[in-house]
Structure formats: structure tokens, C-alpha cells
Amino acid sequence: MLRLARFLFAPLLLIVTLLSVLALTSRPTAPPLVLSTLGDQPLVIAHRGGRGLWPENSLFAFERASALGVDMLEMDLQLSSDGELVVIHDTSLERTTNGEGPVATRSLDQLQALDAGYRWTADGGESYPYRGQGIRIPSLAEVLERLPDIPKVIEIKVPDVGMEAQLCAVLSANDQRERVIVGSFYERSLQLFREQCPGVATSAGPTSVRMLVALNWLGLGSLLSPSYQALQIPEQHSGLRIASAALLQTAQARGLNVQLWTINEQPAMRRLLDLGAQGLITDYPDRALQLLGRSTRISALSD
């Protein structure tokens, strides 16, 4: 028994020492400048510009959502064959446009010749009100130039194609480094972007989310020193509940702004806000604004 105790003592001492060092050196992240002007009210973030209301990831959607009064616009990045950052979610064209095939095989001009409102319908295919209305796939530069003032959430959709450096260059050229949060489901893309574009706010990647969940479950969330500023998570994933009151409290104590996706029904919005969510990423930003008692500026959309 004494031999076993001696055997266990060294690793236990090492673990205690490491935890003590982490406790002494851990620091919460600083609030990002992109959120500093938005106050403490819950944020309404238009997912793909509000894809439940109009054709997603289009200038039309972003302008309408901005006029509606949302706090932030969320959008997705792919790369064209001639190396332009384009705003579209899928790697292929069929779901949202009248084109076919991979986005990456078309030039910017070819992509912008397509009808990006072609597939949008609000009634299960009975009507397609935005066909032939001149809605097209925008470049990121166009979005930043047209809507410089509204904060944005930008997701890198494709790893290992050099998008990180290009994104940093476009943000810098358009004076947008303090107006965005950059996210990705690819941890290596986020790390590369942070290295190449220091000071620009980012959200947690999947590995970082798992680490936070695990530390919180062990009661060690206070040891986390985040390299990111926003936690963007679903309420559930693969049948497991991710968003709990304890996790949100831990995240906020570490300086993170917690935003839940993709929340489309008002009862769920209310439940998550009561839980402590600081932002709602939604296809229906009008519903979130209504729930929060904020004007939806409908008159601004009448022209």
C-alpha cells in the first residue's frame, strides 16, 4: 500500500502543480472592439443575412437585414477559381442558384452571372419571387464597401486554400479589422488567421468549444485563457446539450460573448436569452427583434 501511494504521489503532485500554475496565470479575454459599440442588449445576428426572409448571402439580404435593424450580419466565404473571396455558403451552386458544379471552378465573373435568388421560396416551391430580380453572388469586397458600418460575422468555409491571408488583406484594405468576428469549423484556419491578422476578433473553433465544455464539466473553467473572443454554439449537437446555464456563466466569466445558432422560433429564443445568451444567430431576425421589443423598421423596407 505504501509503495502504491509513493507511485501515485509524483503524478498527483505534478497535476496539482500544473493546475496551480494555470490558476495563477489564466486570464479572461478582452472584449472585442467590434462589440464595444453595441451595448449590453442581446444581439440579433442575421444568419446569412436572414435566409428565412430573402435569398441568403446576397447584398439584397444584407441591405434588407441592415435596414430591419439587426446588430450584426453573418456570412460565409468561398474562393472563386480566379482567387476572389465570394460570399456563398455551399461549395456547390445547385441549392441557391441556377448554376451547377463547384464554386471553386468558376471565376468571379462567371459566378456573378448566375441568379442567386433563383431557388429562394417561402411556400415550399409554389412561388419563387426573387427569380430574375438581379440578385447575384457578391464578393466580400463588395459587401464591405456597401455596408461598412454594420458589424459582421464572417465564416471561413474552406481550409488550406489561403483564404486566411486574403481575408486579412481585404479587411485591412476596407478598414474593417475592428468591425468583424471571424469564425470557422476548421481550427487550423482560425489559428492561421489569428497569426496573420492579430487583433481581429475570432470565435471559438470546434476543438476550443470541446475544451471549454470539458473544463466546465470538470469545474475547471476558470483555468481557461481564451485566444478567441466569441463563443458561437448550437443549443444541442448530436443529441447532446451544449448550451447550459453553467457553461454560459463560465464562458462569460472568461470574457466571451456567447451567441447561439441557429435559433428561429421565439420560444427557443426566449428560453436561451433567459439562460444567458448574449446573441441570437437567426434566419428570422424580425422575430428576434419583435421578441426583444425592438422596432423592426418595416417602413425602411417599403421602397
PyMOL commands that set and color helices and strands:
alter all, ss='L'
color gray80, all
select helices_A, chain A and resi 2-25+33-36+47-49+59-68+103-105+108-112+140-146+163-173+187-196+206-217+221-223+245-253+266-275+285-291+298-301
alter helices_A, ss='H'
color red, helices_A
select strands_A, chain A and resi 43-46+72-79+85-87+152-156+180-184+201-202+230-234+236-237+240-241+257-261+279-282
alter strands_A, ss='S'
color yellow, strands_A
deselect
rebuild
show_as cartoon
